[in-house]
Amino acid sequence: VQLVESGGGLVQAGGSLRLSCAASGITFNINAMAWYRQGPGKQRELVAAITNGSTNRNYADSVKGRFTISRDNAKNTIYLQMNSLKPEDAAVYYCNVKGGVRIQVGYREYDYWGQGTQVTVSS
C-alpha cells in the first residue's frame, strides 16, 4: 500500500491550500481515510476523517468551518481543502487509511500512513 500526499507548501495567514492523498495497492475494504497533523513538539492529532462512501465526515474543533475533507472513491484519493489558514495550522500533514478484510477466523485490520507533507503558514 502506498499513500502519496501532495499540495503542502508555504502560505500566508488567511490563505488556502489543497492537500491530496492518492492511495494505491489497496487490497482491503477501506473503512475510512483521514488527515492527521503533527506540529513541532506536539502530538499527532486528527484533523479530518471521511468514511467509505463519504457518508460521515469528522473534523477537529480547531478546523471546523475552515477545512473540508472530500474523497474521490474511483481514484482512492482524498483531499483536504484548507481555507483561512492560521499560523497554528502549520504542521506536517499525514494521510491515513484504515480498513480490513474478513478472514476465515475473524477480521484482519489494516492501518497505513503516508510520508507527510509540510504546511507552513507565515503570519
C-alpha positions as CSV (number, residue, x, y, z in Angstrom):
1,V,0.0,0.0,0.0
2,Q,1.3,3.4,-0.9
3,L,-0.2,6.8,0.2
4,V,1.2,9.7,-1.7
5,E,0.5,13.2,-0.3
6,S,0.9,16.4,-2.2
7,G,-0.1,20.0,-2.0
8,G,1.8,21.2,1.0
9,G,3.8,24.4,1.0
10,L,4.2,27.9,2.3
11,V,1.2,30.2,2.5
12,Q,0.5,33.4,4.3
13,A,-2.0,33.5,7.1
14,G,-5.5,33.8,5.7
15,G,-4.5,31.9,2.6
16,S,-5.6,28.5,1.3
17,L,-4.0,25.2,0.3
18,R,-5.4,21.9,-1.0
19,L,-3.8,18.7,0.0
20,S,-4.2,15.5,-1.9
21,C,-3.6,11.9,-0.9
22,A,-3.6,9.1,-3.5
23,A,-3.8,5.6,-2.3
24,S,-2.6,2.7,-4.3
25,G,-2.1,-1.0,-3.8
26,I,-5.3,-1.3,-1.6
27,T,-6.4,-4.9,-1.3
28,F,-8.8,-4.5,1.6
29,N,-12.1,-2.7,2.2
30,I,-11.5,0.9,3.2
31,N,-13.4,2.0,6.3
32,A,-12.1,5.5,6.5
33,M,-9.5,7.8,5.3
34,A,-8.2,10.8,7.2
35,W,-5.8,13.6,7.6
36,Y,-3.7,14.0,10.7
37,R,-1.1,16.6,11.5
38,Q,1.8,17.0,13.8
39,G,3.3,20.3,14.7
40,P,6.7,20.9,16.3
41,G,6.8,19.5,19.8
42,K,3.2,18.4,19.5
43,Q,1.5,15.0,19.3
44,R,-0.1,13.9,16.1
45,E,-3.8,14.8,16.0
46,L,-6.7,14.0,13.9
47,V,-7.7,16.9,11.6
48,A,-10.5,15.4,9.5
49,A,-11.8,12.0,8.5
50,I,-14.2,10.6,5.9
51,T,-15.8,7.2,5.8
52,N,-16.2,5.0,2.8
53,G,-18.9,6.4,0.6
54,S,-18.4,9.8,2.2
55,T,-21.4,9.3,4.5
56,N,-19.7,10.6,7.6
57,R,-17.1,13.4,8.0
58,N,-15.5,14.4,11.2
59,Y,-13.4,17.5,11.9
60,A,-11.2,18.7,14.8
61,D,-12.9,21.6,16.5
62,S,-9.9,23.8,15.6
63,V,-10.6,23.4,11.9
64,K,-14.4,23.3,11.6
65,G,-15.7,25.8,9.2
66,R,-12.3,26.3,7.6
67,F,-11.2,22.8,6.3
68,T,-13.2,20.5,4.1
69,I,-12.3,16.8,3.5
70,S,-13.6,15.1,0.4
71,R,-13.0,11.9,-1.4
72,D,-12.9,10.5,-5.0
73,N,-13.7,6.8,-4.5
74,A,-12.9,6.0,-8.1
75,K,-9.4,7.3,-7.6
76,N,-8.9,6.2,-4.0
77,T,-7.9,9.8,-3.3
78,I,-8.9,12.2,-0.6
79,Y,-8.4,15.9,-0.4
80,L,-8.2,18.5,2.3
81,Q,-9.2,22.0,1.3
82,M,-7.8,24.3,3.9
83,N,-9.0,27.9,4.0
84,S,-8.3,30.8,6.3
85,L,-5.1,29.2,7.4
86,K,-3.6,30.3,10.7
87,P,0.0,30.0,11.9
88,E,-1.1,27.4,14.3
89,D,-2.2,25.2,11.4
90,A,1.5,24.8,10.5
91,A,2.5,21.2,10.7
92,V,3.3,18.1,8.8
93,Y,0.1,16.7,7.5
94,Y,-0.3,12.9,7.2
95,C,-2.7,10.8,5.2
96,N,-4.1,7.7,6.9
97,V,-6.2,4.8,5.6
98,K,-7.9,2.2,7.8
99,G,-9.8,-0.9,6.7
100,G,-9.8,-4.6,6.7
101,V,-10.9,-7.9,5.3
102,R,-12.9,-10.7,6.6
103,I,-10.8,-13.8,7.1
104,Q,-11.7,-17.3,7.9
105,V,-11.3,-16.8,11.7
106,G,-12.3,-13.2,12.0
107,Y,-11.3,-9.9,10.6
108,R,-7.9,-8.5,9.7
109,E,-7.4,-4.8,10.2
110,Y,-5.1,-2.6,8.2
111,D,-3.7,0.9,9.0
112,Y,-1.4,2.8,6.7
113,W,0.3,6.2,6.8
114,G,1.7,8.5,4.1
115,Q,5.1,10.1,4.4
116,G,3.6,13.5,5.3
117,T,3.6,16.9,3.6
118,Q,4.7,20.1,5.2
119,V,2.4,23.0,5.6
120,T,3.9,26.3,6.7
121,V,1.8,29.4,7.5
122,S,3.5,32.7,7.8
123,S,2.0,35.4,10.0
